[in-house]
């Protein structure tokens, strides 16, 4: 059981308490919401599309793969009878392509706005940063940074555009920890897709790890300020999931172990987007296992016939303001104390010094 108690910095962040995974939520809340998903043609993205379209949401799928994207939308429309599912070609590495995706999404919206944005597009390539190539050449070969371009810079483009269009969403309301999901009609939400590689090193994939660590940093920073524009932000951190992004070499390494399932990632993501009271939280998704929580907080794997809790979803850093960010809270508290001691005199002195510096720079 969590010992979470909101701290001053937590109140500023508007972070909700740890996610109660036993608390029911309803897919019905997604009815008539307009959702934009990048990388939506397969994997997690396709799972989100099918689940949310089944709940009568309006969905725009952005993907570089025209064939898969078109087929998915055609199949979903036919299977579910939901005509508000659309495909728009998008290369997330290209700014103009992403701008076009958002413009088209607004045009296709039943109510003229976007409710939820999911920057889901991601790739995994052979990592030349980890495995040197061309060692016999006279000059070093240029590295391939496609993983960074898609998994980090593409996400930054998507979030930048989301923070432009979400606050313009007509009829939507701010949401936060005190929001009653049952009475909330529409809010503004970003669901980031990180990875276990956001939280821990991933052997042999430093570029992938760097990109996903970047998404984690983006999440932790965004949630401290996005509420000012009525936008709530949450993060998924999947383990190795059985999708096309895991190459044969990766599957060979994982042989004998266990991988997670797309449906569990979709379940965690749906909880985030369908419960407007959840903000600033992150969930890890892995293989479904049965565990017993020990008195010291450790988890013990148990057999199916034994008593325990079966789950594939866990909260990442449920008490992070008390644990992982304790040092930073102490530093911030010290700096805030310094500011209060210096008072208005210190503020005026700093303003004068800043103005003097600006004048000196101007006349150089």
FILO-363442 format. One record per residue: z, y, x of N, C-alpha, C in turn; residue number from 1. Coordinates in steps of 0.2 Angstrom, whole numbers. Layout:
<sites>
{{Z; Y; X}; {Z; Y; X}; {Z; Y; X}; NUM}
...
</sites>
This chain:
<sites>
{{0; -6; 4}; {0; 0; 0}; {0; 6; 4}; 1}
{{-4; 11; 2}; {-5; 17; 7}; {2; 22; 6}; 2}
{{3; 25; 11}; {9; 30; 11}; {6; 37; 11}; 3}
{{0; 38; 9}; {-3; 44; 9}; {1; 50; 5}; 4}
{{2; 55; 9}; {5; 61; 6}; {1; 67; 8}; 5}
{{-2; 71; 3}; {-6; 77; 5}; {-3; 81; 10}; 6}
{{-6; 83; 15}; {-3; 88; 20}; {-7; 95; 19}; 7}
{{-4; 100; 21}; {-8; 107; 21}; {-15; 106; 22}; 8}
{{-17; 103; 28}; {-24; 102; 30}; {-28; 98; 25}; 9}
{{-24; 93; 22}; {-28; 89; 17}; {-29; 93; 11}; 10}
{{-25; 97; 9}; {-26; 101; 3}; {-32; 106; 4}; 11}
{{-33; 108; 10}; {-38; 113; 12}; {-45; 109; 12}; 12}
{{-45; 103; 14}; {-51; 98; 14}; {-52; 96; 7}; 13}
{{-48; 96; 2}; {-49; 94; -5}; {-51; 87; -5}; 14}
{{-47; 83; 0}; {-48; 76; 0}; {-44; 72; -5}; 15}
{{-47; 67; -9}; {-44; 64; -14}; {-39; 58; -10}; 16}
{{-34; 55; -14}; {-30; 50; -11}; {-35; 44; -9}; 17}
{{-32; 39; -5}; {-36; 33; -4}; {-39; 30; -10}; 18}
{{-44; 27; -9}; {-48; 24; -15}; {-44; 18; -18}; 19}
{{-43; 18; -24}; {-40; 12; -27}; {-45; 8; -30}; 20}
{{-47; 3; -26}; {-52; -2; -27}; {-51; -6; -34}; 21}
{{-45; -6; -36}; {-43; -10; -42}; {-45; -6; -48}; 22}
{{-45; 1; -47}; {-46; 5; -53}; {-53; 5; -56}; 23}
{{-54; 4; -62}; {-61; 3; -65}; {-65; 9; -65}; 24}
{{-71; 9; -65}; {-75; 14; -66}; {-81; 12; -70}; 25}
{{-85; 17; -72}; {-91; 15; -77}; {-98; 17; -74}; 26}
{{-102; 13; -74}; {-109; 14; -72}; {-112; 19; -78}; 27}
{{-109; 19; -84}; {-112; 23; -89}; {-112; 31; -87}; 28}
{{-107; 33; -82}; {-107; 40; -80}; {-113; 42; -77}; 29}
{{-117; 37; -75}; {-124; 39; -71}; {-129; 40; -76}; 30}
{{-128; 39; -82}; {-134; 40; -87}; {-136; 48; -87}; 31}
{{-142; 49; -86}; {-146; 55; -86}; {-144; 59; -80}; 32}
{{-141; 56; -75}; {-140; 60; -68}; {-147; 59; -65}; 33}
{{-148; 64; -61}; {-155; 64; -57}; {-153; 63; -50}; 34}
{{-155; 58; -47}; {-153; 55; -40}; {-159; 55; -35}; 35}
{{-158; 58; -29}; {-163; 57; -24}; {-161; 53; -18}; 36}
{{-165; 48; -17}; {-163; 43; -11}; {-168; 43; -6}; 37}
{{-167; 44; 0}; {-171; 43; 6}; {-171; 36; 8}; 38}
{{-176; 33; 11}; {-176; 26; 13}; {-175; 21; 7}; 39}
{{-177; 23; 1}; {-176; 19; -5}; {-180; 13; -7}; 40}
{{-185; 12; -2}; {-190; 7; -4}; {-187; -1; -3}; 41}
{{-182; -1; 1}; {-179; -8; 3}; {-172; -8; 5}; 42}
{{-169; -13; 6}; {-162; -13; 8}; {-157; -10; 3}; 43}
{{-152; -7; 6}; {-147; -3; 2}; {-151; 1; -3}; 44}
{{-156; 5; -1}; {-159; 10; -5}; {-162; 7; -11}; 45}
{{-165; 1; -11}; {-168; -2; -16}; {-163; -5; -21}; 46}
{{-157; -7; -18}; {-151; -9; -22}; {-149; -4; -26}; 47}
{{-148; 2; -23}; {-145; 8; -27}; {-150; 10; -32}; 48}
{{-157; 10; -31}; {-162; 11; -36}; {-161; 7; -42}; 49}
{{-161; 0; -41}; {-161; -4; -47}; {-154; -4; -51}; 50}
{{-148; -3; -47}; {-142; -2; -51}; {-142; 4; -55}; 51}
{{-144; 9; -52}; {-143; 16; -55}; {-148; 17; -60}; 52}
{{-154; 14; -59}; {-159; 15; -64}; {-157; 11; -70}; 53}
{{-154; 5; -69}; {-151; 1; -75}; {-146; 4; -79}; 54}
{{-143; 9; -76}; {-138; 13; -79}; {-141; 20; -83}; 55}
{{-147; 20; -83}; {-151; 25; -86}; {-151; 32; -82}; 56}
{{-150; 31; -76}; {-151; 37; -71}; {-158; 38; -70}; 57}
{{-160; 45; -68}; {-166; 46; -66}; {-166; 46; -58}; 58}
{{-171; 43; -55}; {-171; 41; -48}; {-177; 43; -45}; 59}
{{-177; 47; -39}; {-183; 48; -35}; {-182; 45; -28}; 60}
{{-187; 40; -27}; {-187; 36; -21}; {-191; 40; -16}; 61}
{{-188; 42; -10}; {-192; 44; -5}; {-192; 39; 1}; 62}
{{-198; 37; 3}; {-199; 32; 9}; {-206; 33; 12}; 63}
{{-206; 31; 18}; {-212; 32; 22}; {-217; 26; 21}; 64}
{{-214; 21; 18}; {-218; 15; 16}; {-221; 15; 9}; 65}
{{-227; 17; 8}; {-230; 19; 2}; {-231; 12; -2}; 66}
{{-233; 7; 1}; {-234; 1; -3}; {-227; -2; -6}; 67}
{{-222; -2; -2}; {-216; -5; -4}; {-212; 0; -9}; 68}
{{-213; 6; -8}; {-210; 11; -13}; {-213; 11; -19}; 69}
{{-220; 11; -19}; {-224; 11; -26}; {-222; 4; -29}; 70}
{{-222; -1; -26}; {-221; -8; -29}; {-214; -8; -32}; 71}
{{-209; -5; -29}; {-202; -5; -31}; {-202; -1; -38}; 72}
{{-205; 5; -38}; {-204; 9; -44}; {-208; 6; -49}; 73}
{{-214; 3; -48}; {-217; -1; -53}; {-213; -7; -56}; 74}
{{-210; -11; -52}; {-206; -16; -54}; {-200; -14; -58}; 75}
{{-197; -9; -56}; {-191; -6; -59}; {-192; -4; -66}; 76}
{{-198; 0; -67}; {-200; 3; -73}; {-201; -3; -78}; 77}
{{-205; -8; -75}; {-207; -13; -80}; {-201; -17; -82}; 78}
{{-196; -19; -77}; {-190; -23; -79}; {-185; -20; -83}; 79}
{{-184; -13; -82}; {-179; -10; -85}; {-181; -5; -91}; 80}
{{-188; -4; -91}; {-190; 1; -96}; {-188; 8; -95}; 81}
{{-186; 10; -89}; {-184; 17; -87}; {-190; 20; -84}; 82}
{{-193; 25; -87}; {-199; 28; -85}; {-197; 34; -80}; 83}
{{-190; 35; -79}; {-188; 41; -75}; {-186; 38; -68}; 84}
{{-191; 34; -65}; {-190; 31; -58}; {-196; 33; -55}; 85}
{{-196; 37; -49}; {-202; 39; -46}; {-202; 38; -39}; 86}
{{-208; 37; -36}; {-209; 37; -29}; {-212; 43; -26}; 87}
{{-210; 46; -21}; {-213; 51; -17}; {-213; 50; -10}; 88}
{{-219; 49; -7}; {-219; 48; 0}; {-215; 53; 5}; 89}
{{-212; 51; 9}; {-208; 55; 14}; {-206; 52; 20}; 90}
{{-208; 56; 26}; {-206; 54; 32}; {-200; 58; 34}; 91}
{{-194; 55; 34}; {-188; 59; 35}; {-188; 63; 42}; 92}
{{-192; 61; 47}; {-192; 65; 53}; {-196; 71; 53}; 93}
{{-199; 72; 47}; {-204; 78; 46}; {-201; 83; 41}; 94}
{{-199; 89; 44}; {-196; 94; 39}; {-200; 95; 33}; 95}
{{-206; 97; 34}; {-211; 98; 28}; {-211; 93; 23}; 96}
{{-211; 87; 26}; {-211; 81; 21}; {-205; 80; 17}; 97}
{{-199; 82; 20}; {-193; 82; 16}; {-192; 88; 11}; 98}
{{-195; 93; 13}; {-195; 99; 9}; {-199; 97; 3}; 99}
{{-205; 94; 4}; {-209; 92; -2}; {-206; 87; -6}; 100}
{{-202; 82; -3}; {-198; 77; -7}; {-193; 81; -12}; 101}
{{-190; 86; -9}; {-185; 89; -14}; {-188; 93; -19}; 102}
{{-194; 96; -17}; {-197; 100; -22}; {-200; 96; -28}; 103}
{{-203; 90; -26}; {-205; 86; -31}; {-200; 83; -35}; 104}
{{-194; 81; -32}; {-188; 79; -36}; {-186; 84; -41}; 105}
{{-186; 90; -39}; {-184; 95; -44}; {-189; 95; -50}; 106}
{{-195; 95; -48}; {-200; 95; -54}; {-199; 89; -58}; 107}
{{-197; 83; -56}; {-197; 77; -59}; {-190; 76; -63}; 108}
{{-186; 81; -62}; {-179; 81; -65}; {-179; 82; -72}; 109}
{{-176; 78; -76}; {-176; 79; -84}; {-172; 86; -85}; 110}
{{-168; 88; -81}; {-164; 94; -82}; {-165; 100; -77}; 111}
{{-170; 99; -73}; {-172; 104; -68}; {-167; 105; -62}; 112}
{{-163; 100; -61}; {-159; 100; -55}; {-158; 93; -52}; 113}
{{-154; 93; -46}; {-153; 86; -43}; {-145; 86; -43}; 114}
{{-143; 80; -45}; {-135; 79; -46}; {-133; 75; -39}; 115}
{{-136; 70; -37}; {-134; 66; -31}; {-139; 65; -26}; 116}
{{-137; 66; -20}; {-142; 65; -14}; {-139; 60; -10}; 117}
{{-143; 55; -8}; {-141; 49; -4}; {-146; 49; 3}; 118}
{{-144; 52; 8}; {-148; 51; 14}; {-147; 44; 17}; 119}
{{-151; 40; 15}; {-150; 33; 16}; {-155; 30; 22}; 120}
{{-161; 34; 23}; {-166; 31; 28}; {-163; 29; 35}; 121}
{{-164; 24; 37}; {-162; 22; 44}; {-166; 16; 47}; 122}
{{-166; 16; 54}; {-170; 11; 57}; {-166; 9; 63}; 123}
{{-168; 3; 66}; {-165; 0; 72}; {-170; -2; 76}; 124}
{{-171; 1; 82}; {-176; -1; 87}; {-173; -4; 93}; 125}
{{-178; -7; 97}; {-175; -9; 104}; {-173; -3; 108}; 126}
{{-167; -3; 111}; {-164; 3; 114}; {-166; 3; 121}; 127}
{{-171; 7; 123}; {-173; 8; 130}; {-168; 12; 134}; 128}
{{-163; 15; 131}; {-157; 19; 134}; {-153; 13; 137}; 129}
{{-152; 8; 134}; {-148; 2; 136}; {-151; -2; 141}; 130}
{{-158; -3; 139}; {-162; -8; 143}; {-167; -4; 147}; 131}
{{-166; -3; 153}; {-171; 1; 157}; {-178; -2; 157}; 132}
{{-183; 2; 157}; {-190; -1; 157}; {-194; 3; 162}; 133}
{{-199; 0; 165}; {-204; 3; 169}; {-200; 5; 176}; 134}
{{-196; 0; 178}; {-192; 1; 185}; {-197; 1; 191}; 135}
{{-203; -2; 190}; {-208; -2; 196}; {-212; 4; 196}; 136}
{{-212; 9; 191}; {-216; 15; 190}; {-213; 20; 195}; 137}
{{-218; 25; 197}; {-216; 30; 201}; {-212; 35; 198}; 138}
{{-213; 36; 191}; {-210; 41; 187}; {-206; 37; 181}; 139}
{{-201; 40; 179}; {-197; 37; 173}; {-201; 38; 167}; 140}
{{-201; 32; 163}; {-205; 33; 156}; {-201; 37; 151}; 141}
{{-204; 41; 147}; {-201; 45; 142}; {-197; 40; 137}; 142}
{{-191; 41; 135}; {-188; 37; 131}; {-190; 37; 124}; 143}
{{-189; 32; 120}; {-191; 32; 113}; {-185; 34; 109}; 144}
{{-184; 40; 106}; {-178; 42; 102}; {-179; 42; 94}; 145}
{{-184; 37; 92}; {-185; 37; 85}; {-179; 35; 81}; 146}
{{-174; 31; 84}; {-168; 30; 80}; {-164; 36; 79}; 147}
{{-164; 41; 84}; {-160; 47; 83}; {-164; 51; 78}; 148}
{{-171; 51; 78}; {-175; 56; 74}; {-174; 54; 67}; 149}
{{-173; 47; 65}; {-172; 45; 58}; {-165; 45; 56}; 150}
{{-161; 42; 60}; {-154; 40; 58}; {-149; 46; 59}; 151}
{{-151; 51; 63}; {-147; 57; 63}; {-151; 64; 61}; 152}
{{-156; 65; 65}; {-160; 72; 63}; {-163; 71; 56}; 153}
{{-165; 65; 54}; {-167; 65; 47}; {-162; 66; 42}; 154}
{{-156; 63; 43}; {-150; 64; 39}; {-148; 72; 39}; 155}
{{-148; 75; 44}; {-147; 82; 45}; {-152; 86; 40}; 156}
{{-158; 84; 41}; {-163; 88; 37}; {-161; 87; 29}; 157}
{{-160; 81; 27}; {-158; 79; 20}; {-152; 83; 18}; 158}
{{-147; 83; 22}; {-141; 86; 20}; {-142; 94; 20}; 159}
{{-146; 96; 24}; {-147; 104; 24}; {-150; 105; 17}; 160}
{{-155; 101; 15}; {-159; 103; 9}; {-154; 101; 3}; 161}
{{-150; 96; 4}; {-145; 95; -2}; {-141; 101; -3}; 162}
{{-138; 104; 2}; {-134; 109; 2}; {-137; 116; -1}; 163}
{{-144; 116; -1}; {-148; 121; -4}; {-149; 120; -11}; 164}
{{-151; 114; -13}; {-152; 112; -20}; {-147; 110; -24}; 165}
{{-142; 107; -22}; {-136; 104; -26}; {-132; 110; -29}; 166}
{{-131; 116; -26}; {-127; 121; -29}; {-131; 125; -34}; 167}
{{-138; 124; -34}; {-143; 127; -39}; {-143; 122; -45}; 168}
{{-140; 116; -45}; {-141; 112; -51}; {-138; 114; -57}; 169}
{{-143; 116; -62}; {-140; 119; -68}; {-136; 114; -72}; 170}
{{-130; 117; -75}; {-126; 113; -79}; {-121; 109; -76}; 171}
{{-121; 109; -69}; {-116; 104; -66}; {-110; 108; -64}; 172}
{{-105; 105; -63}; {-98; 108; -62}; {-95; 105; -56}; 173}
{{-90; 109; -53}; {-87; 107; -47}; {-83; 101; -49}; 174}
{{-82; 97; -44}; {-77; 91; -45}; {-73; 90; -39}; 175}
{{-67; 86; -40}; {-62; 85; -35}; {-57; 80; -37}; 176}
{{-52; 80; -33}; {-47; 75; -34}; {-43; 75; -41}; 177}
{{-43; 81; -44}; {-40; 81; -51}; {-45; 80; -57}; 178}
{{-52; 79; -55}; {-57; 79; -60}; {-56; 72; -64}; 179}
{{-56; 73; -71}; {-56; 67; -75}; {-63; 64; -76}; 180}
{{-65; 58; -73}; {-72; 56; -73}; {-74; 55; -80}; 181}
{{-69; 53; -85}; {-71; 52; -92}; {-74; 58; -95}; 182}
{{-71; 64; -93}; {-73; 71; -96}; {-78; 75; -92}; 183}
{{-80; 72; -86}; {-84; 76; -82}; {-91; 74; -83}; 184}
{{-96; 79; -85}; {-102; 77; -87}; {-107; 76; -81}; 185}
{{-107; 82; -76}; {-112; 81; -71}; {-109; 85; -65}; 186}
{{-108; 82; -59}; {-106; 86; -53}; {-111; 86; -48}; 187}
{{-110; 88; -42}; {-114; 88; -36}; {-112; 84; -30}; 188}
{{-115; 79; -28}; {-113; 74; -24}; {-118; 72; -18}; 189}
{{-115; 71; -12}; {-119; 68; -7}; {-115; 62; -5}; 190}
{{-119; 56; -4}; {-117; 50; -2}; {-120; 48; 5}; 191}
{{-116; 49; 10}; {-119; 48; 17}; {-118; 40; 18}; 192}
{{-123; 38; 22}; {-123; 31; 24}; {-122; 30; 32}; 193}
{{-116; 29; 34}; {-115; 28; 41}; {-115; 20; 43}; 194}
{{-110; 18; 46}; {-111; 11; 48}; {-104; 9; 51}; 195}
{{-102; 3; 52}; {-97; 1; 57}; {-98; 4; 64}; 196}
{{-104; 5; 65}; {-106; 8; 72}; {-104; 16; 72}; 197}
{{-102; 18; 66}; {-99; 25; 66}; {-92; 25; 69}; 198}
{{-89; 20; 68}; {-82; 19; 70}; {-80; 15; 76}; 199}
{{-85; 11; 78}; {-83; 7; 84}; {-90; 7; 88}; 200}
{{-89; 5; 95}; {-95; 4; 99}; {-99; -2; 96}; 201}
{{-106; -1; 97}; {-110; -7; 96}; {-114; -9; 102}; 202}
{{-113; -15; 104}; {-116; -17; 111}; {-123; -17; 111}; 203}
{{-126; -14; 116}; {-133; -15; 117}; {-137; -10; 112}; 204}
{{-134; -5; 109}; {-137; -1; 104}; {-134; 6; 105}; 205}
{{-134; 9; 111}; {-130; 16; 111}; {-134; 21; 107}; 206}
{{-140; 21; 106}; {-143; 26; 102}; {-141; 26; 95}; 207}
{{-141; 20; 92}; {-139; 18; 86}; {-132; 20; 85}; 208}
{{-128; 19; 89}; {-121; 20; 89}; {-120; 28; 89}; 209}
{{-124; 31; 94}; {-123; 39; 94}; {-125; 42; 88}; 210}
{{-131; 39; 85}; {-133; 42; 78}; {-128; 41; 73}; 211}
{{-125; 35; 72}; {-120; 34; 67}; {-114; 37; 68}; 212}
{{-112; 38; 74}; {-106; 42; 76}; {-107; 50; 74}; 213}
{{-113; 52; 75}; {-115; 59; 72}; {-115; 59; 65}; 214}
{{-116; 54; 61}; {-116; 54; 54}; {-108; 55; 52}; 215}
{{-104; 51; 55}; {-97; 52; 54}; {-94; 59; 56}; 216}
{{-96; 62; 61}; {-94; 69; 63}; {-97; 73; 57}; 217}
{{-103; 72; 55}; {-105; 76; 50}; {-101; 76; 43}; 218}
{{-99; 70; 41}; {-95; 69; 36}; {-89; 72; 36}; 219}
{{-85; 71; 42}; {-78; 74; 42}; {-79; 81; 43}; 220}
{{-84; 84; 45}; {-84; 92; 45}; {-86; 94; 38}; 221}
{{-91; 91; 35}; {-94; 93; 28}; {-88; 93; 23}; 222}
{{-84; 88; 23}; {-79; 88; 18}; {-74; 93; 18}; 223}
{{-74; 97; 24}; {-69; 102; 25}; {-71; 109; 22}; 224}
{{-78; 109; 20}; {-80; 115; 17}; {-85; 115; 11}; 225}
{{-88; 109; 10}; {-93; 108; 5}; {-91; 110; -2}; 226}
{{-84; 109; -3}; {-81; 110; -9}; {-82; 117; -11}; 227}
{{-83; 122; -6}; {-84; 129; -8}; {-90; 130; -12}; 228}
{{-95; 125; -12}; {-101; 126; -16}; {-101; 120; -21}; 229}
{{-95; 117; -22}; {-95; 112; -28}; {-98; 106; -26}; 230}
{{-98; 104; -20}; {-102; 98; -17}; {-96; 93; -15}; 231}
{{-96; 87; -17}; {-91; 82; -14}; {-95; 78; -10}; 232}
{{-92; 75; -5}; {-96; 71; 0}; {-91; 65; 2}; 233}
{{-95; 59; 2}; {-92; 53; 4}; {-96; 49; 8}; 234}
{{-93; 43; 11}; {-97; 40; 17}; {-96; 32; 16}; 235}
{{-101; 29; 17}; {-101; 21; 17}; {-102; 19; 24}; 236}
{{-98; 14; 26}; {-99; 12; 33}; {-100; 4; 33}; 237}
{{-106; 2; 32}; {-107; -5; 31}; {-107; -9; 38}; 238}
{{-105; -15; 38}; {-105; -19; 44}; {-112; -22; 44}; 239}
{{-114; -27; 48}; {-120; -30; 48}; {-122; -33; 41}; 240}
{{-127; -31; 37}; {-128; -33; 31}; {-135; -36; 31}; 241}
{{-136; -41; 27}; {-142; -45; 27}; {-148; -41; 24}; 242}
{{-151; -37; 28}; {-157; -33; 26}; {-162; -33; 32}; 243}
{{-168; -30; 30}; {-173; -30; 35}; {-172; -26; 42}; 244}
{{-167; -22; 42}; {-165; -18; 47}; {-162; -22; 53}; 245}
{{-159; -28; 51}; {-156; -33; 56}; {-162; -37; 59}; 246}
{{-164; -36; 65}; {-170; -40; 68}; {-168; -47; 70}; 247}
{{-173; -51; 71}; {-172; -58; 73}; {-167; -58; 79}; 248}
{{-167; -54; 84}; {-163; -54; 90}; {-156; -53; 87}; 249}
{{-155; -49; 83}; {-148; -47; 80}; {-145; -53; 76}; 250}
{{-150; -56; 72}; {-148; -62; 68}; {-146; -68; 73}; 251}
{{-149; -68; 79}; {-147; -74; 83}; {-140; -72; 86}; 252}
{{-139; -66; 88}; {-132; -64; 90}; {-127; -66; 85}; 253}
{{-129; -64; 79}; {-124; -65; 74}; {-123; -72; 71}; 254}
{{-127; -77; 74}; {-127; -84; 71}; {-120; -87; 72}; 255}
{{-118; -90; 67}; {-112; -93; 67}; {-106; -89; 64}; 256}
{{-108; -82; 63}; {-103; -77; 60}; {-105; -76; 53}; 257}
{{-104; -70; 50}; {-105; -69; 43}; {-108; -62; 43}; 258}
{{-112; -61; 38}; {-115; -54; 37}; {-113; -52; 30}; 259}
{{-113; -46; 28}; {-112; -43; 22}; {-118; -44; 17}; 260}
{{-117; -42; 11}; {-122; -43; 6}; {-124; -36; 3}; 261}
{{-130; -35; 1}; {-132; -28; -1}; {-128; -27; -7}; 262}
{{-127; -31; -12}; {-124; -30; -18}; {-117; -27; -17}; 263}
{{-113; -29; -12}; {-107; -26; -10}; {-107; -19; -8}; 264}
{{-113; -17; -4}; {-114; -10; -2}; {-115; -6; -8}; 265}
{{-120; -9; -13}; {-121; -5; -19}; {-115; -4; -23}; 266}
{{-111; -9; -23}; {-105; -8; -27}; {-100; -3; -25}; 267}
{{-100; -2; -18}; {-96; 3; -15}; {-99; 10; -16}; 268}
{{-105; 10; -15}; {-109; 16; -17}; {-109; 19; -24}; 269}
{{-109; 14; -28}; {-109; 16; -35}; {-102; 19; -37}; 270}
{{-97; 16; -35}; {-90; 18; -36}; {-90; 26; -34}; 271}
{{-92; 27; -28}; {-92; 34; -25}; {-96; 39; -30}; 272}
{{-102; 37; -32}; {-106; 42; -36}; {-104; 42; -43}; 273}
{{-101; 37; -46}; {-99; 37; -53}; {-92; 39; -54}; 274}
{{-88; 40; -49}; {-81; 43; -50}; {-81; 50; -47}; 275}
{{-81; 55; -51}; {-81; 62; -49}; {-75; 64; -46}; 276}
{{-69; 60; -46}; {-63; 62; -43}; {-62; 60; -36}; 277}
{{-67; 56; -34}; {-67; 53; -27}; {-71; 58; -22}; 278}
{{-67; 61; -17}; {-71; 65; -13}; {-68; 65; -6}; 279}
{{-72; 65; -1}; {-69; 65; 6}; {-67; 58; 9}; 280}
{{-69; 53; 5}; {-67; 46; 7}; {-72; 42; 10}; 281}
{{-71; 37; 14}; {-75; 32; 17}; {-73; 25; 16}; 282}
{{-78; 21; 15}; {-77; 14; 13}; {-81; 9; 18}; 283}
{{-78; 4; 21}; {-81; -1; 25}; {-83; -6; 21}; 284}
{{-89; -9; 22}; {-92; -15; 18}; {-94; -20; 23}; 285}
{{-91; -26; 22}; {-93; -32; 26}; {-93; -38; 22}; 286}
{{-93; -44; 26}; {-93; -50; 22}; {-87; -51; 17}; 287}
{{-88; -55; 12}; {-83; -55; 7}; {-78; -61; 10}; 288}
{{-72; -59; 11}; {-67; -64; 13}; {-60; -63; 9}; 289}
{{-56; -68; 10}; {-50; -68; 7}; {-44; -67; 12}; 290}
{{-40; -62; 11}; {-35; -61; 16}; {-28; -60; 13}; 291}
{{-23; -60; 17}; {-16; -58; 15}; {-14; -53; 19}; 292}
{{-11; -47; 16}; {-9; -42; 20}; {-2; -44; 23}; 293}
{{-1; -43; 30}; {6; -45; 33}; {10; -39; 33}; 294}
{{17; -40; 34}; {22; -34; 34}; {20; -29; 39}; 295}
{{17; -31; 44}; {15; -26; 50}; {8; -22; 48}; 296}
{{5; -24; 43}; {-1; -21; 41}; {-7; -25; 43}; 297}
{{-6; -30; 47}; {-12; -34; 49}; {-14; -38; 43}; 298}
{{-21; -40; 44}; {-24; -44; 39}; {-24; -52; 41}; 299}
{{-22; -56; 37}; {-23; -63; 39}; {-28; -67; 35}; 300}
{{-33; -70; 38}; {-38; -73; 34}; {-35; -80; 31}; 301}
{{-36; -81; 25}; {-33; -87; 21}; {-39; -91; 18}; 302}
{{-37; -97; 17}; {-42; -102; 13}; {-43; -100; 6}; 303}
{{-49; -102; 3}; {-50; -100; -4}; {-45; -102; -9}; 304}
{{-42; -108; -7}; {-37; -110; -12}; {-30; -107; -11}; 305}
{{-29; -103; -6}; {-23; -100; -5}; {-22; -93; -8}; 306}
{{-16; -91; -9}; {-15; -84; -13}; {-17; -79; -8}; 307}
{{-21; -74; -11}; {-23; -68; -7}; {-28; -64; -10}; 308}
{{-31; -59; -7}; {-35; -54; -10}; {-42; -55; -7}; 309}
{{-47; -56; -12}; {-54; -57; -10}; {-58; -51; -10}; 310}
{{-61; -49; -5}; {-64; -42; -5}; {-69; -42; 0}; 311}
{{-74; -37; -1}; {-79; -36; 5}; {-79; -28; 6}; 312}
{{-74; -25; 3}; {-74; -17; 4}; {-67; -15; 6}; 313}
{{-66; -11; 11}; {-60; -8; 13}; {-61; -1; 14}; 314}
{{-55; 2; 13}; {-55; 10; 15}; {-55; 10; 23}; 315}
{{-59; 15; 25}; {-59; 17; 32}; {-54; 23; 33}; 316}
{{-49; 21; 37}; {-44; 27; 39}; {-41; 30; 33}; 317}
{{-38; 25; 28}; {-35; 28; 22}; {-30; 33; 23}; 318}
{{-26; 33; 29}; {-21; 38; 30}; {-23; 42; 36}; 319}
{{-29; 44; 37}; {-31; 47; 43}; {-28; 54; 45}; 320}
{{-26; 57; 39}; {-23; 64; 41}; {-16; 63; 44}; 321}
{{-13; 57; 42}; {-6; 55; 45}; {-7; 52; 52}; 322}
{{-13; 48; 53}; {-13; 44; 59}; {-19; 47; 64}; 323}
{{-25; 46; 62}; {-30; 47; 67}; {-31; 55; 69}; 324}
{{-29; 59; 64}; {-29; 66; 65}; {-23; 69; 66}; 325}
{{-18; 65; 67}; {-11; 68; 68}; {-11; 73; 74}; 326}
{{-14; 71; 80}; {-14; 76; 85}; {-17; 83; 84}; 327}
{{-23; 82; 80}; {-26; 88; 78}; {-22; 92; 73}; 328}
{{-19; 89; 69}; {-15; 93; 64}; {-9; 97; 68}; 329}
{{-7; 94; 73}; {-1; 97; 77}; {-4; 103; 81}; 330}
{{-10; 102; 84}; {-13; 107; 87}; {-15; 113; 83}; 331}
{{-18; 112; 77}; {-19; 117; 72}; {-13; 121; 70}; 332}
{{-8; 117; 69}; {-2; 120; 67}; {1; 125; 72}; 333}
{{0; 123; 78}; {2; 127; 84}; {-2; 134; 84}; 334}
{{-8; 133; 83}; {-13; 139; 83}; {-12; 143; 77}; 335}
{{-10; 140; 71}; {-9; 144; 66}; {-2; 148; 67}; 336}
{{2; 145; 70}; {9; 148; 71}; {8; 154; 76}; 337}
{{3; 153; 81}; {2; 159; 86}; {-1; 165; 82}; 338}
{{-6; 163; 77}; {-9; 168; 73}; {-4; 172; 69}; 339}
{{1; 168; 66}; {6; 172; 62}; {10; 176; 66}; 340}
{{12; 174; 72}; {16; 178; 77}; {13; 184; 79}; 341}
{{6; 184; 81}; {3; 190; 83}; {2; 195; 77}; 342}
{{1; 192; 71}; {0; 196; 65}; {-6; 201; 65}; 343}
{{-5; 206; 61}; {-11; 211; 61}; {-12; 215; 67}; 344}
{{-7; 216; 71}; {-8; 219; 78}; {-13; 215; 82}; 345}
{{-12; 208; 82}; {-16; 204; 86}; {-23; 204; 83}; 346}
{{-24; 204; 77}; {-30; 204; 73}; {-34; 210; 75}; 347}
{{-31; 216; 75}; {-34; 222; 76}; {-36; 222; 83}; 348}
{{-32; 220; 88}; {-34; 220; 95}; {-40; 216; 96}; 349}
{{-40; 210; 93}; {-46; 205; 94}; {-52; 209; 91}; 350}
{{-52; 212; 86}; {-58; 215; 83}; {-60; 221; 87}; 351}
{{-56; 225; 90}; {-58; 230; 95}; {-61; 227; 101}; 352}
{{-58; 222; 104}; {-61; 218; 110}; {-68; 216; 108}; 353}
{{-69; 213; 102}; {-75; 210; 100}; {-80; 215; 100}; 354}
{{-78; 221; 97}; {-83; 227; 96}; {-85; 229; 103}; 355}
{{-80; 230; 107}; {-81; 232; 114}; {-86; 228; 118}; 356}
{{-85; 221; 117}; {-89; 216; 120}; {-97; 217; 118}; 357}
{{-97; 218; 111}; {-104; 219; 108}; {-107; 225; 111}; 358}
{{-104; 230; 111}; {-107; 237; 114}; {-109; 236; 121}; 359}
{{-105; 232; 125}; {-107; 231; 132}; {-113; 227; 132}; 360}
{{-114; 222; 128}; {-119; 218; 128}; {-126; 221; 126}; 361}
{{-125; 226; 121}; {-130; 230; 119}; {-133; 234; 124}; 362}
{{-129; 238; 128}; {-132; 242; 133}; {-133; 239; 140}; 363}
{{-133; 233; 140}; {-135; 230; 147}; {-142; 230; 147}; 364}
</sites>
